[in-house]
Amino acid sequence: MLNSIPATTILTTPATISSYLASMPLVAILRGIQSHECVAIADALYLVGFRCIEVPLGSPNAFRSIEMLAASLPGDCLVGAGTVLGSEQVGSVAAAGGRLIVMPHNDAAVIAETKRADMLCVPGVATVSEAFAALALGADALKLFPSESVPPSVLKAWRTVLPDSAICLPVGGVTPQGMRDYFGAGANGFGLGAALYKPGMTARQVAEHAATFVTALEER
């Protein structure tokens, strides 16, 4: 059986996203998850070792799910929203207890509002110019999206010019087998979507999928 975990309702936000990725450099993207199942699935991911969980705002009752996860998960787990398209959504995420804003694009207004709210921001970038622009605006990490547009060979070239401190997270189409090449090219971690969770999956199924990624991390 999947066991429940001790939790605190107090969430703190360290200065960088690196502290959340240190033990498990994977972000769980729970696209399409529903509120009635979100806690059980997030608990399963936490027990496997995940410390970053994202609920895309296109999911049913996304703000309610974020609120429930923020209240139920321990304080060392970063909870937030994905597919944040406008700066007006940042406040709603914060009000729900989220501390992470993930975007599919690089939007100066969303980054600025996220920084004003003292939250962590991960904008989407697909070119090195977008990457530099996002970092200049205060991005805490870079979402390389879709990952097909930034394959390992391209990321390796980016790494020759990006600051060493830049956190690069390929997202979209990431598989356990593909992580090794990305790490070799300079990736710091990954965002996992459909390969980890699809609507309708049980907490046990999600934990099993998560375990394949954990095993791949251990073997790299």
C-alpha positions as CSV (number, residue, x, y, z in Angstrom):
1,M,0.0,0.0,0.0
2,L,1.0,3.6,-0.5
3,N,1.5,5.2,2.8
4,S,0.5,8.7,3.8
5,I,3.2,11.2,4.7
6,P,3.5,13.7,7.5
7,A,2.8,17.2,6.3
8,T,3.0,20.8,7.3
9,T,0.9,23.6,6.0
10,I,3.8,26.0,6.1
11,L,5.6,26.4,2.8
12,T,8.9,28.2,2.5
13,T,10.6,29.3,-0.7
14,P,14.4,29.1,-0.7
15,A,16.3,31.6,-2.8
16,T,16.8,29.1,-5.7
17,I,15.0,26.2,-7.2
18,S,18.2,24.2,-6.9
19,S,17.4,23.2,-3.3
20,Y,14.2,21.5,-4.4
21,L,15.9,19.7,-7.3
22,A,19.0,18.7,-5.3
23,S,17.7,15.3,-4.2
24,M,15.5,14.6,-7.2
25,P,16.0,16.7,-10.3
26,L,12.6,16.0,-11.7
27,V,9.4,18.2,-11.9
28,A,6.1,16.3,-11.9
29,I,3.7,17.9,-14.4
30,L,0.2,16.7,-13.5
31,R,-1.7,17.9,-16.5
32,G,-5.4,17.1,-16.3
33,I,-5.4,16.0,-12.7
34,Q,-8.6,16.4,-10.7
35,S,-8.9,17.7,-7.1
36,H,-10.4,14.5,-5.7
37,E,-7.3,12.5,-6.7
38,C,-4.5,15.0,-6.5
39,V,-3.4,14.5,-2.9
40,A,-3.1,10.7,-3.3
41,I,-1.1,11.0,-6.5
42,A,1.2,13.8,-5.1
43,D,1.8,11.7,-1.9
44,A,2.9,8.8,-4.1
45,L,5.3,11.0,-6.0
46,Y,6.6,12.5,-2.7
47,L,7.3,9.1,-1.3
48,V,9.3,8.2,-4.5
49,G,11.4,11.3,-4.0
50,F,9.8,14.1,-6.0
51,R,10.0,17.6,-4.5
52,C,8.6,19.7,-7.3
53,I,5.0,19.3,-8.4
54,E,3.2,21.4,-11.0
55,V,-0.5,21.6,-11.8
56,P,-1.1,23.1,-15.2
57,L,-3.8,25.7,-15.1
58,G,-5.8,24.0,-17.9
59,S,-6.5,21.1,-15.4
60,P,-10.0,20.9,-13.9
61,N,-10.2,23.1,-10.7
62,A,-6.5,23.7,-10.9
63,F,-6.4,26.4,-8.2
64,R,-8.3,24.1,-5.8
65,S,-5.8,21.3,-6.5
66,I,-2.9,23.6,-5.9
67,E,-4.5,24.7,-2.6
68,M,-4.9,21.1,-1.5
69,L,-1.4,20.1,-2.4
70,A,0.1,23.2,-0.7
71,A,-1.8,22.3,2.4
72,S,-1.1,18.6,2.5
73,L,2.5,18.2,1.3
74,P,5.6,18.8,3.6
75,G,7.3,22.1,3.4
76,D,10.2,20.8,1.5
77,C,8.0,20.1,-1.6
78,L,7.6,23.0,-4.1
79,V,4.0,23.2,-5.4
80,G,2.9,25.5,-8.2
81,A,1.2,26.1,-11.5
82,G,2.1,25.4,-15.1
83,T,0.7,26.9,-18.3
84,V,0.6,30.3,-16.7
85,L,-0.2,32.6,-19.6
86,G,-0.9,35.9,-18.0
87,S,0.4,38.0,-15.1
88,E,-3.1,38.2,-13.5
89,Q,-2.9,34.4,-12.8
90,V,0.2,34.8,-10.6
91,G,-1.8,36.2,-7.7
92,S,-4.4,33.5,-7.9
93,V,-1.6,30.8,-7.7
94,A,-0.1,32.6,-4.7
95,A,-3.5,32.8,-3.0
96,A,-3.9,29.1,-3.4
97,G,-0.5,28.5,-1.7
98,G,1.5,27.9,-4.8
99,R,5.1,29.1,-4.9
100,L,6.1,28.1,-8.4
101,I,5.1,29.6,-11.8
102,V,5.9,27.7,-15.0
103,M,5.2,29.1,-18.4
104,P,5.3,27.7,-21.9
105,H,6.7,31.0,-23.1
106,N,8.9,33.9,-22.0
107,D,6.7,36.7,-20.8
108,A,8.3,39.7,-19.1
109,A,5.1,40.7,-17.3
110,V,4.6,37.2,-15.8
111,I,8.2,37.0,-14.7
112,A,8.0,40.5,-13.1
113,E,4.8,39.7,-11.3
114,T,6.2,36.4,-10.1
115,K,9.3,38.1,-8.7
116,R,7.1,40.8,-7.0
117,A,5.2,37.9,-5.3
118,D,8.6,36.4,-4.1
119,M,7.8,33.2,-6.0
120,L,10.0,31.0,-8.3
121,C,9.6,31.4,-12.0
122,V,10.4,29.0,-14.9
123,P,9.6,30.4,-18.3
124,G,9.7,28.4,-21.5
125,V,12.5,29.1,-24.0
126,A,13.4,27.5,-27.3
127,T,16.3,29.6,-28.5
128,V,19.5,30.8,-26.8
129,S,18.3,34.5,-27.3
130,E,15.1,33.7,-25.3
131,A,17.2,32.0,-22.7
132,F,19.4,35.1,-22.1
133,A,16.3,37.3,-22.1
134,A,14.6,35.2,-19.5
135,L,17.6,35.1,-17.3
136,A,18.0,38.9,-17.6
137,L,14.4,39.3,-16.4
138,G,15.0,37.2,-13.3
139,A,14.0,33.6,-14.3
140,D,15.0,31.1,-11.7
141,A,15.3,28.3,-14.2
142,L,14.7,27.7,-17.9
143,K,12.1,25.4,-19.3
144,L,13.5,24.1,-22.6
145,F,10.2,23.6,-24.4
146,P,9.5,21.6,-26.4
147,S,12.6,19.5,-25.7
148,E,12.6,18.5,-29.4
149,S,13.6,22.0,-30.3
150,V,16.6,21.9,-27.9
151,P,18.1,18.4,-28.3
152,P,21.3,17.5,-26.4
153,S,23.5,18.7,-29.2
154,V,21.9,22.1,-29.1
155,L,21.9,22.3,-25.3
156,K,25.6,21.5,-25.3
157,A,26.2,24.5,-27.6
158,W,24.1,26.7,-25.3
159,R,26.2,25.7,-22.4
160,T,29.3,27.2,-24.0
161,V,27.7,30.7,-23.6
162,L,25.0,30.5,-20.8
163,P,26.1,31.3,-17.3
164,D,27.2,28.2,-15.3
165,S,24.4,29.1,-12.8
166,A,21.6,28.8,-15.4
167,I,19.3,25.9,-14.5
168,C,18.2,24.1,-17.7
169,L,15.2,21.8,-17.6
170,P,14.1,20.0,-20.8
171,V,10.4,19.4,-20.9
172,G,8.2,17.5,-23.3
173,G,8.8,14.1,-24.6
174,V,11.4,13.2,-22.0
175,T,11.9,9.5,-21.4
176,P,14.0,7.6,-18.9
177,Q,16.3,6.5,-21.7
178,G,16.8,10.0,-23.0
179,M,17.9,11.6,-19.8
180,R,21.5,10.4,-19.9
181,D,22.4,12.3,-23.1
182,Y,20.7,15.5,-21.8
183,F,22.7,15.3,-18.6
184,G,25.8,14.9,-20.6
185,A,25.0,18.0,-22.5
186,G,24.4,20.1,-19.4
187,A,20.8,19.6,-18.3
188,N,20.1,20.1,-14.6
189,G,16.9,18.2,-14.5
190,F,13.6,17.6,-16.4
191,G,9.9,18.3,-16.4
192,L,7.9,15.1,-16.8
193,G,4.4,15.1,-18.3
194,A,2.6,12.3,-20.0
195,A,5.4,9.9,-19.5
196,L,4.8,10.2,-15.8
197,Y,1.1,11.0,-15.4
198,K,-2.0,10.9,-17.6
199,P,-5.5,11.5,-16.5
200,G,-7.1,8.4,-15.2
201,M,-4.0,6.8,-13.8
202,T,-4.1,5.6,-10.2
203,A,-1.6,6.7,-7.6
204,R,0.1,3.3,-7.8
205,Q,0.5,3.5,-11.6
206,V,2.0,7.0,-11.3
207,A,4.4,5.7,-8.6
208,E,5.4,2.8,-11.0
209,H,6.1,5.3,-13.8
210,A,8.0,7.5,-11.4
211,A,10.2,4.6,-10.3
212,T,11.4,4.0,-13.9
213,F,12.7,7.6,-14.0
214,V,14.3,7.2,-10.5
215,T,16.1,4.1,-11.7
216,A,17.4,5.8,-14.8
217,L,18.7,8.6,-12.6
218,E,20.6,6.1,-10.4
219,E,22.1,4.4,-13.5
220,R,23.3,7.5,-15.3
